[in-house]
Amino acid sequence: MQEAMQSIQTYLGPQALDWPRYLTACVLVLLRVSGVMVFIPLFSSPAIPVRVKAAFTITISVLLAPVVCAMPAVAGRAPRLELDAASILGELGVGLVFGLTLNLLTEAMMYAGTLLGLQFSFGLVNLLDPNSKVDTAVLSELLNWILLLVIIGAGLDRAVLGALMRTFVTAPPGLVALNINSCAAVGAMAGGIFLAGMQLAAPVMSATILTEIAVAMIGRLSPQLPITFVSVPVKTLVAYAVLIISFTVWPRWIESHFLHLLDAAQGLVAL
């Protein structure tokens, strides 16, 4: 037993057997990681069982707690391993900032899906979103699944975990405090939801508008043609074709914007 304890101490460092300090660090890390699991896309999906999320969060916390205990002071800032209201709210705030910042891309995809639904004449076709528990446009659900597939395929879930690990250096546990500048920055970035959604839906919207103009001109030139009956199917087919072509560039667009939001989230936490 003594040899085992010595090997554990050698592996984890001299502070590993300081159980009050270790447990305090474990709780602070658990709060930060759990906040991320609640808000960030993919990890917050209800498709993942709660027990799996809990086991994953506890495992990461147990593995990171010795590292946090042994962290030296970086730029004059050392971890303050104390359980009080300030440290608890600060650690939860990290997950809130990460979640709200990265969820902006999800909201942009949902907004683009709503715009595309109008162009596809799917304005009345809604589904129950399992995440928000509200009726959502069917194309918004499609784009949401595309976002999750890109996150998994491009390895962005590992990028999120890597960025979360780096926050323990830039923002040591117990020293994080949300300020008005961070909240204002998140609010300012929320305005980009509409611009990003318009960028995604712009090709389809442009194609459908041009199709409607062409069909209207044909109807004026040949009033005897049943333009009213063919306008909606033609517009829908053109929209489908343009949307399928747009899928070739969407993964790169999603990846670049996700990484940009991830860098922004790290910067806000560092503040």
C-alpha positions as CSV (number, residue, x, y, z in Angstrom):
1,M,0.0,0.0,0.0
2,Q,2.8,2.4,0.9
3,E,4.5,1.7,-2.4
4,A,1.3,2.4,-4.3
5,M,0.8,5.7,-2.5
6,Q,4.3,6.7,-3.3
7,S,3.9,5.8,-7.0
8,I,0.7,7.9,-7.1
9,Q,2.4,10.8,-5.4
10,T,5.4,10.5,-7.8
11,Y,3.0,10.5,-10.8
12,L,0.6,13.3,-9.7
13,G,3.1,15.5,-7.8
14,P,3.7,16.3,-4.2
15,Q,0.4,18.0,-3.7
16,A,-1.7,15.1,-4.9
17,L,-2.1,13.7,-1.4
18,D,-3.3,17.0,0.0
19,W,-6.9,15.8,-0.2
20,P,-8.7,19.0,0.9
21,R,-6.8,20.9,-1.8
22,Y,-7.4,18.1,-4.4
23,L,-11.1,17.8,-3.7
24,T,-11.5,21.6,-3.9
25,A,-9.8,21.7,-7.2
26,C,-11.9,18.8,-8.4
27,V,-15.1,20.6,-7.5
28,L,-14.0,23.8,-9.3
29,V,-13.0,21.9,-12.4
30,L,-16.2,20.0,-12.3
31,L,-18.2,23.2,-12.2
32,R,-16.4,24.6,-15.2
33,V,-16.6,21.4,-17.3
34,S,-20.3,20.8,-16.3
35,G,-21.2,24.3,-17.5
36,V,-19.6,23.6,-20.8
37,M,-21.5,20.3,-21.1
38,V,-24.8,22.0,-20.5
39,F,-24.5,24.8,-23.0
40,I,-22.1,23.9,-25.9
41,P,-23.6,22.3,-29.1
42,L,-23.2,18.5,-29.4
43,F,-22.3,18.0,-25.8
44,S,-25.6,19.5,-24.7
45,S,-27.6,17.3,-27.1
46,P,-30.4,15.3,-25.4
47,A,-29.5,12.4,-27.6
48,I,-26.5,11.7,-25.3
49,P,-27.7,10.0,-22.1
50,V,-27.3,12.0,-18.9
51,R,-25.3,9.2,-17.3
52,V,-22.8,9.3,-20.1
53,K,-22.4,13.1,-19.7
54,A,-22.0,12.8,-16.0
55,A,-19.4,10.0,-16.3
56,F,-17.5,12.0,-18.9
57,T,-17.6,15.2,-16.8
58,I,-16.4,13.4,-13.6
59,T,-13.6,11.6,-15.5
60,I,-12.3,14.9,-16.9
61,S,-12.5,16.6,-13.5
62,V,-10.7,13.8,-11.7
63,L,-7.9,13.8,-14.3
64,L,-7.5,17.6,-14.4
65,A,-7.7,18.2,-10.6
66,P,-4.1,17.2,-9.9
67,V,-2.8,19.4,-12.8
68,V,-4.7,22.3,-11.3
69,C,-3.3,21.6,-7.9
70,A,0.3,21.6,-9.2
71,M,-0.2,24.7,-11.5
72,P,2.4,27.4,-10.9
73,A,1.6,31.1,-11.0
74,V,1.3,32.3,-14.6
75,A,1.8,36.0,-15.1
76,G,1.5,36.4,-11.3
77,R,-1.9,34.6,-11.2
78,A,-2.0,31.3,-9.3
79,P,-5.2,29.2,-8.9
80,R,-7.2,30.2,-5.8
81,L,-8.6,26.9,-4.6
82,E,-11.3,28.0,-2.3
83,L,-15.0,27.2,-2.4
84,D,-16.9,30.4,-2.0
85,A,-19.6,32.2,-4.0
86,A,-17.2,34.1,-6.1
87,S,-15.2,31.1,-7.3
88,I,-18.4,29.0,-7.9
89,L,-20.1,31.7,-9.9
90,G,-16.9,32.3,-11.8
91,E,-16.5,28.7,-12.9
92,L,-20.1,28.5,-13.9
93,G,-19.7,31.7,-15.8
94,V,-16.9,30.1,-18.0
95,G,-19.4,27.5,-19.2
96,L,-22.0,30.1,-19.8
97,V,-19.7,32.3,-21.9
98,F,-18.5,29.2,-23.9
99,G,-22.0,28.0,-24.4
100,L,-23.6,31.3,-25.4
101,T,-20.8,32.1,-27.7
102,L,-20.7,28.8,-29.6
103,N,-24.5,28.6,-29.6
104,L,-24.5,31.7,-31.8
105,L,-23.6,29.5,-34.7
106,T,-26.5,27.1,-33.9
107,E,-28.9,30.1,-33.9
108,A,-27.5,31.3,-37.2
109,M,-28.1,27.9,-38.8
110,M,-31.7,27.9,-37.4
111,Y,-32.3,31.4,-38.8
112,A,-31.0,30.3,-42.2
113,G,-33.3,27.3,-42.1
114,T,-36.3,29.5,-41.4
115,L,-35.4,31.7,-44.4
116,L,-34.9,28.7,-46.6
117,G,-38.2,27.2,-45.5
118,L,-40.0,30.3,-46.8
119,Q,-38.2,30.0,-50.2
120,F,-39.1,26.3,-50.3
121,S,-42.8,27.1,-49.5
122,F,-42.4,25.2,-46.2
123,G,-43.6,28.0,-44.0
124,L,-46.2,25.9,-42.3
125,V,-44.1,22.7,-42.0
126,N,-42.7,22.6,-38.5
127,L,-41.2,19.9,-36.2
128,L,-40.8,19.7,-32.4
129,D,-37.2,20.6,-31.7
130,P,-35.9,18.1,-28.9
131,N,-33.5,20.7,-27.7
132,S,-35.7,23.8,-27.3
133,K,-39.0,21.9,-27.0
134,V,-40.7,24.3,-29.4
135,D,-41.9,24.1,-33.0
136,T,-39.1,24.6,-35.4
137,A,-39.0,24.9,-39.2
138,V,-38.1,21.5,-40.8
139,L,-35.1,23.0,-42.7
140,S,-33.8,24.5,-39.5
141,E,-33.7,21.0,-38.0
142,L,-31.9,19.7,-41.1
143,L,-29.3,22.5,-40.9
144,N,-28.9,21.8,-37.2
145,W,-28.1,18.1,-37.9
146,I,-25.6,19.2,-40.6
147,L,-23.9,21.4,-38.1
148,L,-23.5,18.5,-35.7
149,L,-22.2,16.3,-38.4
150,V,-19.6,18.9,-39.4
151,I,-18.5,19.3,-35.8
152,I,-18.0,15.6,-35.4
153,G,-16.4,15.1,-38.9
154,A,-14.0,18.0,-38.6
155,G,-13.0,17.1,-35.0
156,L,-14.3,20.4,-33.6
157,D,-15.5,18.6,-30.5
158,R,-11.8,17.9,-29.7
159,A,-11.0,21.5,-30.4
160,V,-13.6,22.6,-27.8
161,L,-12.1,20.3,-25.2
162,G,-8.6,21.6,-26.0
163,A,-9.8,25.2,-25.7
164,L,-11.4,24.3,-22.4
165,M,-8.1,22.9,-21.1
166,R,-6.3,26.1,-22.1
167,T,-8.7,28.2,-20.1
168,F,-7.2,26.8,-16.9
169,V,-4.0,28.6,-17.8
170,T,-5.4,31.9,-19.1
171,A,-8.1,32.0,-16.4
172,P,-7.0,29.9,-13.3
173,P,-9.8,28.4,-11.2
174,G,-11.0,30.7,-8.5
175,L,-10.0,33.9,-10.3
176,V,-12.7,34.1,-12.9
177,A,-15.3,36.8,-12.6
178,L,-17.7,37.9,-15.3
179,N,-17.7,41.6,-16.0
180,I,-19.9,44.0,-18.0
181,N,-17.5,44.0,-20.9
182,S,-17.8,40.2,-21.5
183,C,-21.6,40.4,-21.4
184,A,-21.6,43.3,-23.8
185,A,-19.2,41.5,-26.2
186,V,-21.5,38.4,-26.2
187,G,-24.5,40.7,-26.9
188,A,-22.6,42.4,-29.7
189,M,-21.7,39.1,-31.3
190,A,-25.4,38.0,-31.2
191,G,-26.1,40.5,-33.9
192,G,-24.0,38.4,-36.2
193,I,-26.7,35.7,-36.2
194,F,-28.7,37.5,-38.8
195,L,-25.7,38.3,-41.0
196,A,-24.5,34.7,-40.9
197,G,-28.0,33.3,-41.6
198,M,-28.4,35.6,-44.6
199,Q,-25.0,34.5,-45.9
200,L,-26.0,30.8,-45.8
201,A,-29.5,31.4,-47.3
202,A,-28.4,34.1,-49.9
203,P,-27.7,31.7,-52.8
204,V,-31.0,29.9,-52.5
205,M,-32.9,33.2,-52.0
206,S,-31.2,34.8,-55.0
207,A,-32.0,31.8,-57.2
208,T,-35.7,31.6,-56.1
209,I,-36.2,35.4,-56.6
210,L,-34.7,35.2,-60.1
211,T,-36.9,32.1,-60.8
212,E,-40.0,34.0,-59.7
213,I,-39.0,37.0,-62.0
214,A,-38.5,34.6,-64.9
215,V,-41.8,32.8,-64.3
216,A,-43.6,36.2,-64.0
217,M,-42.1,37.4,-67.3
218,I,-43.2,34.2,-69.0
219,G,-46.7,34.6,-67.6
220,R,-46.9,38.1,-69.0
221,L,-45.6,37.1,-72.4
222,S,-47.9,34.0,-72.6
223,P,-51.0,34.6,-70.5
224,Q,-52.6,31.3,-71.7
225,L,-49.9,29.2,-69.9
226,P,-50.8,27.9,-66.4
227,I,-48.1,29.8,-64.7
228,T,-49.9,29.7,-61.3
229,F,-49.7,25.9,-61.1
230,V,-46.0,25.6,-62.1
231,S,-44.4,28.5,-60.3
232,V,-44.2,26.9,-56.9
233,P,-42.9,23.5,-58.1
234,V,-40.3,25.2,-60.4
235,K,-39.2,27.5,-57.6
236,T,-38.8,24.5,-55.2
237,L,-36.8,22.5,-57.7
238,V,-34.4,25.3,-58.3
239,A,-34.1,25.9,-54.6
240,Y,-33.2,22.2,-54.0
241,A,-30.6,22.3,-56.8
242,V,-28.9,25.4,-55.5
243,L,-29.1,24.1,-51.9
244,I,-27.4,20.8,-52.9
245,I,-24.6,22.8,-54.7
246,S,-24.2,25.0,-51.6
247,F,-23.6,22.0,-49.4
248,T,-20.2,21.6,-51.0
249,V,-18.9,24.8,-49.3
250,W,-20.9,24.8,-46.1
251,P,-18.6,22.5,-44.1
252,R,-15.6,24.8,-44.6
253,W,-17.8,27.8,-43.7
254,I,-19.1,26.2,-40.6
255,E,-15.7,25.1,-39.5
256,S,-14.1,28.5,-39.9
257,H,-17.0,30.3,-38.1
258,F,-16.9,27.7,-35.3
259,L,-13.2,28.2,-34.7
260,H,-13.6,32.0,-34.8
261,L,-16.3,31.8,-32.1
262,L,-14.1,29.4,-30.1
263,D,-11.3,31.9,-30.2
264,A,-13.7,34.7,-29.2
265,A,-14.9,32.6,-26.3
266,Q,-11.3,32.0,-25.1
267,G,-10.7,35.7,-25.3
268,L,-13.8,36.5,-23.2
269,V,-12.8,34.0,-20.5
270,A,-9.3,35.4,-20.4
271,L,-10.8,38.8,-19.6
